[in-house]
Amino acid sequence: MCVGGDKLTYPESPSSPAAGMTEVKLLLNSTISTEGARFATCDIKDFYLNTPMDRFEYIKIHRRQIPAEIILEYNLHNKFDAQGYLYFEIMKGMYGLKQAGLIAWEQLVRNLAPHGYHPVTYTTGLW
């Protein structure tokens, strides 16, 4: 499921810092120019998902978009409004939220700080 982030408002800038092309080129050129150097990268799978949010969001989903099995399993029959919508409170990060990248990045900063890793102040995307 993906939230329609283009329809949401967020009071602050929701963007998260990311390395630019210059930083990537410097890193790769340094690696190939250094004898014996090795390069590794990783991807934190599903990192946006389940990130705790300070400011909750709300969505509505129409009955026709929810499979009958789900409605039955969770006894949702009497939870729909007169127009057929069911309302949800989003309390953790999920794809499509404008702020998903920002809150995931903030969590990454908190998780890495105790291990001595901190973002470089004047070079976005470097730690």
DSSP file (Angstrom, degrees, kcal/mol; ACC not computed):
  #  RESIDUE AA STRUCTURE BP1 BP2  ACC     N-H-->O    O-->H-N    N-H-->O    O-->H-N    TCO  KAPPA ALPHA  PHI   PSI    X-CA   Y-CA   Z-CA
    1    1 A M              0   0    0      0, 0.0     2,-0.4     0, 0.0    94,-0.3   0.000 360.0 360.0 360.0 143.5    0.0    0.0    0.0
    2    2 A C        -     0   0    0     92,-0.1    94,-0.2    94,-0.1     2,-0.2  -0.995 360.0-131.2-132.4 133.6    1.2    3.5   -0.8
    3    3 A V        -     0   0    0     92,-2.8     2,-2.0    -2,-0.4     3,-0.2  -0.574  27.3-114.6 -81.1 145.0   -0.1    6.8    0.6
    4    4 A G    >   +     0   0    0     -2,-0.2     3,-2.1     1,-0.2     4,-0.2  -0.542  41.2 174.0 -79.5  77.7   -0.9    9.6   -1.9
    5    5 A G  G >   +     0   0    0     -2,-2.0     3,-1.3    91,-0.5    -1,-0.2   0.728  69.8  69.7 -60.3 -24.4    1.8   11.9   -0.6
    6    6 A D  G 3  S+     0   0    0      1,-0.3    -1,-0.3    -3,-0.2    -2,-0.1   0.691 100.0  49.6 -67.7 -16.1    1.1   14.4   -3.4
    7    7 A K  G <  S+     0   0    0     -3,-2.1    -1,-0.3     2,-0.1     2,-0.2   0.418  97.4  90.1-100.1  -0.1   -2.2   15.1   -1.6
    8    8 A L    <   -     0   0    0     -3,-1.3     2,-0.4    -4,-0.2    49,-0.0  -0.643  63.6-143.8 -98.3 153.1   -0.7   15.7    1.8
    9    9 A T        -     0   0    0     -2,-0.2    -2,-0.1    89,-0.0    89,-0.0  -0.900  11.6-169.1-110.2 146.9    0.6   18.8    3.4
   10   10 A Y        -     0   0    0     -2,-0.4    -2,-0.0     2,-0.1     0, 0.0  -0.994  20.0-141.1-136.2 128.7    3.6   18.8    5.7
   11   11 A P  S    S+     0   0    0      0, 0.0     2,-0.2     0, 0.0    -1,-0.1   0.706  83.4  39.2 -67.6 -21.1    4.5   21.9    7.8
   12   12 A E  S    S-     0   0    0      1,-0.0    -2,-0.1     2,-0.0     0, 0.0  -0.576 106.9 -72.6-116.0-179.8    8.3   21.7    7.3
   13   13 A S        -     0   0    0     -2,-0.2    -1,-0.0     1,-0.1    86,-0.0  -0.672  41.0-161.6 -73.1 121.1   10.6   20.7    4.5
   14   14 A P        +     0   0    0      0, 0.0    88,-0.6     0, 0.0    -1,-0.1   0.435  49.9 117.0 -86.2   2.7   10.1   16.9    4.1
   15   15 A S        -     0   0    0     86,-0.1    -2,-0.1    87,-0.1    84,-0.0  -0.380  52.5-148.0 -75.5 149.9   13.3   16.4    2.2
   16   16 A S        -     0   0    0     -2,-0.1    86,-0.1     1,-0.0    85,-0.0  -0.883  28.6 -96.4-114.2 148.1   16.2   14.3    3.5
   17   17 A P        +     0   0    0      0, 0.0     2,-0.3     0, 0.0    -1,-0.0  -0.330  46.0 177.8 -63.1 140.5   19.9   14.9    2.8
   18   18 A A        -     0   0    0     -2,-0.0   108,-0.1   108,-0.0   106,-0.1  -0.992  33.7 -99.8-142.8 148.9   21.4   12.8    0.0
   19   19 A A        -     0   0    0     -2,-0.3   106,-0.2   106,-0.3     2,-0.1  -0.391  38.7-134.2 -66.8 143.3   24.8   12.7   -1.5
   20   20 A G     >  -     0   0    0    104,-0.5     4,-1.9    -2,-0.1     5,-0.2  -0.381  28.1 -96.9 -91.3 174.8   25.2   14.6   -4.8
   21   21 A M  H  > S+     0   0    0      1,-0.2     4,-2.7     2,-0.2     5,-0.2   0.849 121.3  58.6 -61.8 -35.8   26.9   13.4   -8.0
   22   22 A T  H  > S+     0   0    0      1,-0.2     4,-2.4     2,-0.2    -1,-0.2   0.931 106.7  46.7 -60.6 -46.1   30.2   15.1   -7.1
   23   23 A E  H  > S+     0   0    0      2,-0.2     4,-2.2     1,-0.2    -1,-0.2   0.902 112.7  49.8 -63.2 -41.3   30.5   13.2   -3.8
   24   24 A V  H  X S+     0   0    0     -4,-1.9     4,-2.6     2,-0.2     5,-0.2   0.927 111.3  48.7 -63.9 -45.0   29.7    9.9   -5.6
   25   25 A K  H  X S+     0   0    0     -4,-2.7     4,-2.9     1,-0.2     5,-0.3   0.908 110.8  50.7 -62.6 -42.4   32.3   10.6   -8.3
   26   26 A L  H  X S+     0   0    0     -4,-2.4     4,-2.2    -5,-0.2    -1,-0.2   0.922 112.2  47.2 -60.5 -44.1   35.0   11.5   -5.7
   27   27 A L  H  X S+     0   0    0     -4,-2.2     4,-1.8     2,-0.2    -2,-0.2   0.931 115.6  43.7 -64.1 -47.0   34.3    8.3   -3.8
   28   28 A L  H  X S+     0   0    0     -4,-2.6     4,-2.5     2,-0.2     5,-0.2   0.911 114.4  49.4 -67.7 -42.5   34.4    6.1   -6.9
   29   29 A N  H  X S+     0   0    0     -4,-2.9     4,-1.5    -5,-0.2    -1,-0.2   0.892 110.4  51.3 -63.5 -39.1   37.4    7.8   -8.4
   30   30 A S  H  X S+     0   0    0     -4,-2.2     4,-0.7    -5,-0.3    -1,-0.2   0.895 110.5  49.9 -63.4 -39.3   39.3    7.5   -5.1
   31   31 A T  H >< S+     0   0    0     -4,-1.8     3,-0.7     1,-0.2     6,-0.3   0.940 113.6  42.5 -66.4 -47.8   38.4    3.8   -5.0
   32   32 A I  H 3< S+     0   0    0     -4,-2.5    -1,-0.2     1,-0.2    -2,-0.2   0.724 114.3  53.1 -73.9 -18.6   39.6    2.9   -8.5
   33   33 A S  H 3< S+     0   0    0     -4,-1.5     2,-0.6    -5,-0.2    -1,-0.2   0.564  93.6  81.4 -90.5  -9.4   42.7    5.1   -8.1
   34   34 A T  S X< S-     0   0    0     -3,-0.7     3,-2.1    -4,-0.7     2,-0.1  -0.870  84.7-124.4-103.3 117.1   43.9    3.4   -4.9
   35   35 A E  T 3  S+     0   0    0     -2,-0.6     3,-0.1     1,-0.3    -2,-0.1  -0.345  93.8   8.4 -61.2 130.8   45.7    0.1   -5.4
   36   36 A G  T 3  S+     0   0    0      1,-0.3    -1,-0.3    -4,-0.1    -4,-0.1   0.431  93.3 144.9  80.4  -1.1   44.1   -2.7   -3.4
   37   37 A A    <   -     0   0    0     -3,-2.1     2,-0.3    -6,-0.3    -1,-0.3  -0.371  31.9-159.1 -70.5 149.3   41.1   -0.6   -2.5
   38   38 A R        -     0   0    0     -3,-0.1     2,-0.4    -2,-0.1    -1,-0.0  -0.917   2.3-150.5-126.1 155.0   37.7   -2.3   -2.3
   39   39 A F        +     0   0    0     -2,-0.3     2,-0.3     2,-0.0   -11,-0.0  -0.984  15.5 174.6-129.6 136.4   34.3   -0.8   -2.4
   40   40 A A        -     0   0    0     -2,-0.4     2,-0.3     2,-0.0    -2,-0.0  -0.979   3.2-179.3-138.0 151.7   31.1   -2.0   -0.8
   41   41 A T        -     0   0    0     -2,-0.3     2,-0.3     2,-0.0    -2,-0.0  -0.949   6.0-162.8-142.7 162.9   27.6   -0.6   -0.5
   42   42 A C        -     0   0    0     -2,-0.3     2,-0.4     2,-0.0    -2,-0.0  -0.972  12.4-141.1-145.6 161.0   24.4   -1.7    1.1
   43   43 A D        -     0   0    0     -2,-0.3     2,-1.3     2,-0.0    -2,-0.0  -0.992  17.1-136.8-124.2 129.7   20.7   -1.0    0.9
   44   44 A I    >   -     0   0    0     -2,-0.4     3,-1.5     1,-0.0    -2,-0.0  -0.728  31.8-136.7 -88.3  96.6   18.6   -0.9    4.0
   45   45 A K  T 3  S-     0   0    0     -2,-1.3    -1,-0.0     1,-0.3    -2,-0.0  -0.250  76.2  -6.5 -60.1 133.0   15.6   -2.9    2.8
   46   46 A D  T >  S+     0   0    0      1,-0.1     3,-1.0     2,-0.1    -1,-0.3   0.771  82.0 151.4  56.7  30.5   12.2   -1.4    3.7
   47   47 A F  T <   +     0   0    0     -3,-1.5    -2,-0.1     1,-0.3    -1,-0.1   0.797  65.8  59.3 -65.4 -27.3   13.8    1.2    5.9
   48   48 A Y  T >  S+     0   0    0      2,-0.1     3,-1.0    44,-0.0    -1,-0.3   0.794  88.8  93.5 -68.5 -26.6   10.9    3.7    5.4
   49   49 A L  T <  S+     0   0    0     -3,-1.0    45,-0.2     1,-0.2    44,-0.1  -0.446  93.7   3.8 -76.9 138.7    8.5    1.2    6.8
   50   50 A N  T 3  S+     0   0    0     43,-2.2    -1,-0.2     1,-0.2    44,-0.1   0.625  79.4 152.8  67.8  17.6    7.5    1.3   10.5
   51   51 A T    <   -     0   0    0     -3,-1.0    42,-2.7    42,-0.1    -1,-0.2  -0.684  52.7-112.3 -74.9 123.1    9.6    4.4   11.4
   52   52 A P  E     -A   92   0A   0      0, 0.0     2,-0.4     0, 0.0    40,-0.2  -0.270  32.4-148.0 -58.0 139.8    7.8    6.0   14.3
   53   53 A M  E     -     0   0A   0     38,-1.8     3,-0.1     1,-0.1     4,-0.0  -0.908  18.1-159.1-114.1 138.1    6.2    9.4   13.5
   54   54 A D  E    S+     0   0A   0     -2,-0.4     2,-0.6     1,-0.2    -1,-0.1   0.828  91.3  45.2 -77.5 -34.4    5.8   12.4   15.8
   55   55 A R  E    S-     0   0A   0     36,-0.0    -1,-0.2     0, 0.0     2,-0.1  -0.943  86.4-144.0-115.6 112.8    3.0   13.8   13.6
   56   56 A F  E     -     0   0A   0     -2,-0.6     2,-0.3    -3,-0.1    35,-0.2  -0.346   8.6-149.5 -76.1 155.8    0.4   11.3   12.5
   57   57 A E  E     -A   90   0A   0     33,-1.6    33,-3.4    -2,-0.1     2,-0.4  -0.772   6.7-141.7-117.5 166.2   -1.3   11.3    9.1
   58   58 A Y  E     -A   89   0A   0     -2,-0.3     2,-0.3    31,-0.2    31,-0.2  -0.989  16.4-179.5-134.2 139.8   -4.8   10.2    8.2
   59   59 A I  E     -A   88   0A   0     29,-2.1    29,-3.0    -2,-0.4     2,-0.4  -0.932  15.5-146.2-133.1 159.0   -6.1    8.4    5.1
   60   60 A K  E     -A   87   0A   0     -2,-0.3     2,-0.4    27,-0.2    27,-0.2  -0.983  11.4-165.8-124.8 141.5   -9.5    7.2    3.9
   61   61 A I  E     -A   86   0A   0     25,-2.6    25,-2.3    -2,-0.4     2,-0.1  -0.990  20.4-124.5-128.1 131.9  -10.0    4.1    1.8
   62   62 A H  E >   -A   85   0A   0     -2,-0.4     3,-2.2    23,-0.2     4,-0.3  -0.448  23.8-116.4 -76.4 148.9  -13.2    3.2   -0.1
   63   63 A R  G >  S+     0   0    0     21,-2.6     3,-1.7     1,-0.3    -1,-0.1   0.833 113.1  61.7 -51.1 -39.3  -14.9   -0.1    0.6
   64   64 A R  G 3  S+     0   0    0      1,-0.3    -1,-0.3    20,-0.1     4,-0.1   0.663  99.7  56.5 -68.2 -13.9  -14.3   -1.3   -3.0
   65   65 A Q  G <  S+     0   0    0     -3,-2.2    -1,-0.3     2,-0.1    -2,-0.2   0.463  94.1  77.9 -94.3  -2.2  -10.5   -1.0   -2.5
   66   66 A I  S <  S-     0   0    0     -3,-1.7     5,-0.1    -4,-0.3    -1,-0.0  -0.932  87.5-118.5-110.2 122.6  -10.6   -3.4    0.5
   67   67 A P    >>  -     0   0    0      0, 0.0     4,-1.9     0, 0.0     3,-0.7  -0.244  19.8-122.3 -58.6 145.1  -10.8   -7.1   -0.3
   68   68 A A  H 3> S+     0   0    0      1,-0.2     4,-2.5     2,-0.2     5,-0.2   0.834 111.4  60.1 -57.2 -35.2  -13.9   -8.9    1.1
   69   69 A E  H 3> S+     0   0    0      1,-0.2     4,-2.9     2,-0.2    -1,-0.2   0.883 105.7  47.3 -62.2 -38.4  -11.6  -11.3    3.0
   70   70 A I  H <> S+     0   0    0     -3,-0.7     4,-2.4     2,-0.2    -2,-0.2   0.921 110.8  50.9 -69.4 -44.0  -10.0   -8.4    4.9
   71   71 A I  H  <>S+     0   0    0     -4,-1.9     5,-2.5     1,-0.2     6,-0.5   0.912 116.0  42.7 -58.6 -43.0  -13.4   -6.9    5.7
   72   72 A L  H ><5S+     0   0    0     -4,-2.5     3,-1.1     3,-0.2    -2,-0.2   0.938 113.3  50.4 -68.9 -48.4  -14.6  -10.2    7.1
   73   73 A E  H 3<5S+     0   0    0     -4,-2.9    -2,-0.2     1,-0.3    -1,-0.2   0.869 120.0  35.5 -61.0 -38.5  -11.5  -11.1    9.0
   74   74 A Y  T 3<5S-     0   0    0     -4,-2.4    -1,-0.3    -5,-0.2    -2,-0.2   0.275 107.0-122.2-101.7  11.0  -11.3   -7.8   10.8
   75   75 A N  T < 5 +     0   0    0     -3,-1.1     3,-0.3    -4,-0.2    -3,-0.2   0.928  56.3 153.0  51.0  56.2  -15.1   -7.4   11.2
   76   76 A L    > < +     0   0    0     -5,-2.5     3,-2.2     1,-0.2     4,-0.5   0.402  31.6 108.0 -95.5   1.2  -15.1   -4.0    9.3
   77   77 A H  G >  S+     0   0    0     -6,-0.5     3,-0.5     1,-0.3    -1,-0.2   0.848  86.8  36.0 -50.9 -43.9  -18.7   -4.2    8.0
   78   78 A N  G 3  S+     0   0    0     -3,-0.3    -1,-0.3     1,-0.2    -2,-0.1   0.226 100.8  79.2 -97.6  15.3  -20.1   -1.5   10.4
   79   79 A K  G <   +     0   0    0     -3,-2.2     8,-0.3     2,-0.0    -1,-0.2   0.559  69.4  99.0 -97.7  -9.8  -17.0    0.7   10.4
   80   80 A F  S <  S-     0   0    0     -3,-0.5     6,-0.2    -4,-0.5   -18,-0.1  -0.490  70.4-126.1 -80.3 146.8  -17.6    2.4    7.0
   81   81 A D    >   -     0   0    0      4,-2.7     3,-1.8    -2,-0.2    -1,-0.1  -0.183  40.8 -84.6 -80.1-177.1  -19.1    5.9    6.8
   82   82 A A  T 3  S+     0   0    0      1,-0.3    -1,-0.1     2,-0.1    -2,-0.1   0.768 130.3  51.4 -62.8 -27.0  -22.2    6.7    4.7
   83   83 A Q  T 3  S-     0   0    0      2,-0.1    -1,-0.3   -21,-0.0    -3,-0.0   0.442 123.1-102.7 -89.7  -0.4  -20.1    7.2    1.6
   84   84 A G  S <  S+     0   0    0     -3,-1.8   -21,-2.6     1,-0.3     2,-0.3   0.664  74.8 138.0  91.5  17.6  -18.4    3.8    2.0
   85   85 A Y  E     -A   62   0A   0    -23,-0.2    -4,-2.7   -22,-0.1     2,-0.4  -0.718  39.3-156.3-100.3 148.9  -15.1    5.1    3.4
   86   86 A L  E     -A   61   0A   0    -25,-2.3   -25,-2.6    -2,-0.3     2,-0.4  -0.978  17.4-142.7-118.1 134.4  -13.0    3.7    6.2
   87   87 A Y  E     -A   60   0A   0     -2,-0.4     2,-0.4    -8,-0.3   -27,-0.2  -0.801  16.1-170.5-106.2 140.4  -10.6    6.0    8.0
   88   88 A F  E     -A   59   0A   0    -29,-3.0   -29,-2.1    -2,-0.4     2,-0.5  -0.952  18.9-139.0-129.6 146.6   -7.1    5.1    9.2
   89   89 A E  E     -A   58   0A   0     -2,-0.4     2,-0.7   -31,-0.2   -31,-0.2  -0.920  18.1-146.7-101.6 126.1   -4.5    6.8   11.4
   90   90 A I  E     +A   57   0A   0    -33,-3.4   -33,-1.6    -2,-0.5     4,-0.1  -0.844  27.7 164.4 -95.5 114.9   -0.9    6.4   10.1
   91   91 A M  E     +     0   0A   0     -2,-0.7   -38,-1.8   -35,-0.2     2,-0.3   0.534  61.1  43.5-108.1 -10.9    1.4    6.2   13.1
   92   92 A K  E    S-A   52   0A   0    -40,-0.2    -1,-0.1   -38,-0.0   -42,-0.1  -0.954  96.0 -82.0-136.2 155.3    4.5    4.8   11.4
   93   93 A G        +     0   0    0    -42,-2.7   -43,-2.2    -2,-0.3     2,-0.3  -0.140  48.9 166.6 -57.9 145.5    6.3    5.5    8.2
   94   94 A M    >   -     0   0    0    -45,-0.2     3,-1.6   -44,-0.1     6,-0.2  -0.973  44.2 -73.3-153.0 161.6    5.1    3.9    4.9
   95   95 A Y  T 3  S+     0   0    0    -94,-0.3   -92,-2.8    -2,-0.3     3,-0.1  -0.252 112.3  31.7 -59.3 140.8    5.7    4.5    1.2
   96   96 A G  T 3  S+     0   0    0      1,-0.4   -91,-0.5   -94,-0.2     2,-0.2   0.157  80.2 127.2  99.6 -17.5    4.2    7.6   -0.3
   97   97 A L    X   -     0   0    0     -3,-1.6     3,-1.4     1,-0.1     4,-0.4  -0.545  60.8-135.4 -71.6 136.0    4.4    9.8    2.8
   98   98 A K  T 3  S+     0   0    0      1,-0.3     3,-0.4    -2,-0.2     4,-0.3   0.888 105.7  43.4 -56.2 -39.7    6.1   13.1    2.0
   99   99 A Q  T 3> S+     0   0    0      1,-0.2     4,-2.7     2,-0.1     5,-0.3   0.360  82.5 103.1 -91.0   5.2    8.1   12.9    5.2
  100  100 A A  H <> S+     0   0    0     -3,-1.4     4,-1.9     1,-0.2    -1,-0.2   0.905  84.2  45.7 -57.3 -45.0    9.0    9.2    4.9
  101  101 A G  H  > S+     0   0    0     -3,-0.4     4,-2.3    -4,-0.4    -1,-0.2   0.901 113.5  49.8 -64.6 -41.2   12.6    9.9    3.8
  102  102 A L  H  > S+     0   0    0    -88,-0.6     4,-2.6    -4,-0.3    -2,-0.2   0.931 112.2  44.8 -65.7 -47.1   13.1   12.5    6.4
  103  103 A I  H  X S+     0   0    0     -4,-2.7     4,-1.9     1,-0.2    -1,-0.2   0.851 113.6  51.3 -70.2 -31.0   11.9   10.5    9.4
  104  104 A A  H  X S+     0   0    0     -4,-1.9     4,-2.2    -5,-0.3    -1,-0.2   0.910 111.3  48.2 -67.5 -41.4   13.9    7.4    8.2
  105  105 A W  H  X S+     0   0    0     -4,-2.3     4,-2.4     2,-0.2    -2,-0.2   0.911 110.4  51.2 -64.5 -42.6   17.0    9.6    7.8
  106  106 A E  H  X S+     0   0    0     -4,-2.6     4,-2.1     1,-0.2    -1,-0.2   0.891 110.5  49.3 -62.0 -38.8   16.5   11.0   11.3
  107  107 A Q  H  X S+     0   0    0     -4,-1.9     4,-2.5     2,-0.2    -1,-0.2   0.892 108.8  53.0 -66.6 -38.9   16.1    7.5   12.7
  108  108 A L  H  X S+     0   0    0     -4,-2.2     4,-2.3     2,-0.2     5,-0.2   0.915 108.0  50.9 -61.3 -43.4   19.3    6.5   10.9
  109  109 A V  H  X S+     0   0    0     -4,-2.4     4,-1.9     1,-0.2    -2,-0.2   0.930 112.2  46.9 -59.3 -46.5   21.2    9.4   12.5
  110  110 A R  H  < S+     0   0    0     -4,-2.1    -2,-0.2     1,-0.2    -1,-0.2   0.887 114.0  47.8 -63.4 -39.3   19.9    8.4   16.0
  111  111 A N  H  < S+     0   0    0     -4,-2.5    -1,-0.2     1,-0.2    -2,-0.2   0.835 116.5  41.3 -73.0 -32.7   20.8    4.7   15.4
  112  112 A L  H ><>S+     0   0    0     -4,-2.3     5,-1.8    -5,-0.2     3,-1.5   0.746  96.2  78.1 -88.2 -24.1   24.4    5.3   14.1
  113  113 A A  G ><5S+     0   0    0     -4,-1.9     3,-2.1     1,-0.3    -1,-0.2   0.880  88.2  56.3 -55.4 -44.4   25.4    8.1   16.6
  114  114 A P  G 3 5S+     0   0    0      0, 0.0    -1,-0.3     0, 0.0    -2,-0.1   0.716 106.1  53.8 -62.5 -16.7   26.1    5.7   19.5
  115  115 A H  G < 5S-     0   0    0     -3,-1.5    -2,-0.2     2,-0.2     3,-0.1   0.280 125.5 -99.6-100.9   9.8   28.6    3.9   17.2
  116  116 A G  T < 5S+     0   0    0     -3,-2.1     2,-0.5     1,-0.3    -3,-0.2   0.567  80.7 129.7  89.2   9.4   30.5    7.0   16.4
  117  117 A Y      < +     0   0    0     -5,-1.8    -1,-0.3    -8,-0.1    -2,-0.2  -0.860  25.6 163.6-102.2 129.9   29.0    7.8   13.0
  118  118 A H        -     0   0    0      9,-0.8     2,-0.1    -2,-0.5     3,-0.0  -0.992  42.7 -98.9-141.4 146.3   27.7   11.3   12.3
  119  119 A P        -     0   0    0      0, 0.0     2,-0.3     0, 0.0     8,-0.3  -0.396  45.0-108.1 -62.8 141.4   26.7   13.2    9.1
  120  120 A V    >   -     0   0    0      6,-3.1     3,-0.6     3,-0.4     6,-0.2  -0.573  27.6-133.9 -71.1 131.9   29.5   15.5    7.9
  121  121 A T  T 3  S+     0   0    0     -2,-0.3    -1,-0.1     1,-0.2     3,-0.1   0.887  95.6  25.4 -58.5 -47.1   28.4   19.0    8.6
  122  122 A Y  T 3  S+     0   0    0      1,-0.2     2,-0.5     2,-0.1    -1,-0.2   0.334 112.5  67.8-107.4   8.1   29.2   20.7    5.3
  123  123 A T  S X  S-     0   0    0     -3,-0.6     3,-1.8     3,-0.2    -3,-0.4  -0.853  78.7-139.7-130.2  97.8   29.1   17.7    2.9
  124  124 A T  T 3  S+     0   0    0     -2,-0.5  -104,-0.5     1,-0.2  -101,-0.1  -0.254  83.3  17.6 -58.1 133.6   25.6   16.3    2.4
  125  125 A G  T 3  S+     0   0    0      1,-0.3     2,-0.3  -106,-0.2  -106,-0.3   0.319  97.6 110.5  90.4  -8.2   25.4   12.6    2.3
  126  126 A L    <         0   0    0     -3,-1.8    -6,-3.1    -6,-0.2    -1,-0.3  -0.784 360.0 360.0-101.8 147.4   28.8   11.8    3.8
  127  127 A W              0   0    0     -2,-0.3    -9,-0.8    -8,-0.3    -1,-0.1   0.307 360.0 360.0-124.7 360.0   29.3   10.3    7.3
